[in-house]
Amino acid sequence: TLTLPMHATAFSYVDYLISRDGEKFNRLMKRLKEKVATRDALKEVFGVTPIEFESVWKAWVLATYPTR
C-alpha cells in the first residue's frame, strides 16, 4: 500500500542501482533475500553506507529525471 511518491522513490532507488551496476544490484537483492540488514548489504555490495547512498542517489536523481 505504497503511495505514489513512495513508488516513485522506490523505482528511482532501483533505477539508480541498476544503472550503476546491474550485477551488483542482483547480488544486493540476493543478500536482502537472505535477510542481511540493508545497511550491511549496501556496504558489502556497493561499498556505501545508507547515508552515502542517499547523497549520491539524490544527485543522480536531480541529474537524471527532468523537473517541470
C-alpha positions as CSV (number, residue, x, y, z in Angstrom):
1,T,0.0,0.0,0.0
2,L,2.7,2.5,-1.1
3,T,1.6,6.0,-2.0
4,L,2.5,7.3,-5.4
5,P,5.5,9.3,-4.1
6,M,6.8,6.2,-2.3
7,H,6.5,4.2,-5.5
8,A,8.5,6.9,-7.4
9,T,11.2,6.8,-4.7
10,A,11.4,3.1,-4.7
11,F,11.6,3.0,-8.5
12,S,14.4,5.6,-8.5
13,Y,16.4,3.6,-6.0
14,V,16.2,0.5,-8.2
15,D,16.9,2.5,-11.4
16,Y,19.9,4.2,-9.8
17,L,21.4,0.9,-8.5
18,I,20.9,-0.9,-11.8
19,S,22.4,2.0,-13.8
20,R,25.5,1.8,-11.5
21,D,26.0,-2.0,-11.9
22,G,23.3,-4.5,-12.7
23,E,25.3,-7.5,-11.5
24,K,25.9,-5.8,-8.1
25,F,22.2,-5.0,-7.9
26,N,21.4,-8.7,-8.4
27,R,23.9,-9.6,-5.6
28,L,22.3,-6.9,-3.3
29,M,18.8,-8.4,-3.9
30,K,20.2,-11.9,-3.1
31,R,21.7,-10.6,0.1
32,L,18.5,-8.9,1.1
33,K,16.5,-12.1,0.4
34,E,18.9,-13.8,2.8
35,K,17.8,-11.3,5.4
36,V,21.1,-9.4,5.6
37,A,20.4,-5.9,7.0
38,T,20.1,-3.3,4.3
39,R,23.0,-1.2,5.7
40,D,25.3,-4.2,5.7
41,A,24.3,-5.4,2.3
42,L,24.7,-2.0,0.7
43,K,28.2,-1.7,2.3
44,E,29.2,-5.2,1.3
45,V,28.0,-5.0,-2.3
46,F,28.2,-1.3,-3.3
47,G,30.7,-0.1,-0.7
48,V,28.5,2.7,0.6
49,T,26.6,3.4,3.8
50,P,22.9,4.3,3.6
51,I,23.8,8.0,4.2
52,E,26.4,7.9,1.4
53,F,23.9,6.1,-0.8
54,E,21.3,8.8,-0.2
55,S,23.7,11.6,-1.1
56,V,24.8,10.1,-4.4
57,W,21.3,8.9,-5.2
58,K,19.8,12.4,-4.7
59,A,22.5,13.9,-7.0
60,W,21.8,11.2,-9.6
61,V,18.0,11.8,-9.5
62,L,18.4,15.5,-10.0
63,A,20.7,14.9,-13.0
64,T,18.6,12.1,-14.5
65,Y,15.0,13.0,-14.0
66,P,14.0,16.3,-15.5
67,T,11.6,18.5,-13.5
68,R,8.9,20.6,-14.9
